[in-house]
Amino acid sequence: MPLEAENGIKQKCAKLVDRCGAYVSLQKDDKMAIVTEKPIKVLQGKKMEAVAIVTILALAQFVFFSIQVGSMRGKHGVKAPATAGHPEFERMFRIQQNTMEQLVAFVPALWIFAYLVNPLWAAGFGLVFIIGRFIYRSSYLKDPGSRGTGFTITFLPTAVMLVWSLIVALLSYF
């Protein structure tokens, strides 16, 4: 193999090691062999725990909102499986449902971003998401028309993580 080609492969290997921490070796047939175990945790060190903590907090927030829906059912006499009744119950129910809808995109975006880009940045975006959900809840309970700020604070971190991850994945792939 020409020296320039070997150096190019070594540079690509070095980038791969820097990005995901995998152990890379060159085989005689000029193909890379990637050997790693537990790539995310081993390779990112303690940083992935921050992402796990944020995920747990986001799910705990959803559970908290769900408990509040149950409490509103009892307070206003809304029998299951009804989803309509007193306006206060309906607002809390919509907060809980919208949070669930947001989590469907947020949780995968958080973990993909942590893996492809940076786990500490992912955890930071995750905290913004959680704060946004509390702002959304507070606003929606007072006046459903005022929920826009909380929704935006919730939506933006997910959108940024998804777009940024896609760009990194595409650049890595091609």
N, C-alpha and C positions, 0 to 999 in steps of 0.2 A: 504494500500500500504506500502511495506517495506520502511524504512527510506532511504536506499541506492538508491532505484529506484526513490523515490521522489526527492532526492538530484540530481540525474542524470538528471531528467526532468527539475529541476530548473536551472541547469547549461546550458542545451540546450536552455532554455528560455532566460537566461541571454545573451548567445551568439547571439541569434536572436535579442534581444533588442539592443545590441551593434551594430549589423550589419545594421539593417534597422530601428531601433527606434520604432518598433511596440510595442503596449501595449499588454502584454501577461498575461493571467490568466489561472489557472488550473481548470478544471471542475471536478465534482465528479466522472465521468466515466474515469478519467485519460487521457482525451484528451485535447490538448491545444486548446484554442480559441484565435485567433489573431484578435485584433480590432485596426483599425487604420483609419485615414482619410488623404487623400492627402499624401500617404507614402513618395514619393520622396522629395517634397518640405518641408513638415513639419519635416520630419525626418533628412534631411541633412542640414537644416537651409539655410543660404545664399550661401552655396557652390555650389548648383545646378545652381545658376544664372551665375556662371563662365562658366559652360558647355553651357548654353543658349547663352551667349555672343560669345563664340568660334564658336558655330554652326552658328550664325548670320554672324559672320565675314567670315567663310568659304563659306557660300552661297552668301554673298556680293562679295567675290572674284570671284566666278563663274559668277555672273551677270556682274562684271567688264570685265572679259574675253569675255563674250558674246557681250558686247558693243564694245569691240575692234574688234571682228569678223565683226560686222556690219560696223564699220569704215573702215576696210580693204576691205570689199566688195565695198564700195563707192570709196575709194582711187584707187582701181585697176579695177573697172568696172566689178566685178563678180556679175552677176545677179542671184537672188534667183530663183530656188532652187539649183543652181549649187554649188558643193562642191570642184570644181577644178578650177584652174585659175592661177593667179600669185603665185609664190612660197611663198612670204610673207603672202598672204592671207591663203594659204594652211597650213602653219606652225601655224598661229594663230588659225585657225579652228581646227587643231589637238590638240593644247594645250587646247582649250575649251572642245573638245570632251573627251579628256583623263581625264580632271578634273571632268567632269560629271561622267565618269566611276568610278573614284576613290571615288567620293562622295557617290555612291551607297553602298559601303562597309564601308566607314569612318563614316558617320553619325550614323547608327545603332550601330557600334562598340563603338563609343564615348559615347552614352547614356547607352548602356548596361554596359560598363566598369564603368561609373560614378555611376550607381546604385549598381552594384555588388562589386566593388572594392573601388574606391575613386574618388569623383567628381573633386577634385583639381588636382589630377594626370591626370585625363581625360582631363581637360582643358589644362594642360601643354603639353600632347601628341598632343592635337588639335592645339596648337600654332606651334608646330614643323611641323605638317602637312601643315599648311598655309604657313609657311616660305619655306618649301620644294616645294610647288606649285609655289611660286614666283621664286625660283632658277630654277625649271624645265622650267618655261616660258622664263626666260632670256636666259638660255642655248639653248633651242630649237629654239628660234628666231635667234640666232647667227649661230648655227650649230646643226641640229637635232641629229647628232651622239654624241653630248656632253651632252645629256639630262639625262644620267644615274645617276649622283649624285643627281639631283633634284628628280628624280623618286624614288631613294632609300630612301631619306629623307622623302618623302611622304608615301611610302609604309610601311616602318618599324613601325611607330606608329600604323597604322591600324592593321598590323599583330600582334604586341605585345598585343594590347588591345583585339583582338579577342581570341588569345591563352590564355592569362591570365584570361579573363572572362570565357572562357570555363572551365579552370581548377578550378576556384573558384565555378562555378555553379555545376560542377561534385562533388567536395568535399562537397559542401553544400547539395547536393541531396542524396548522398550515405552515 
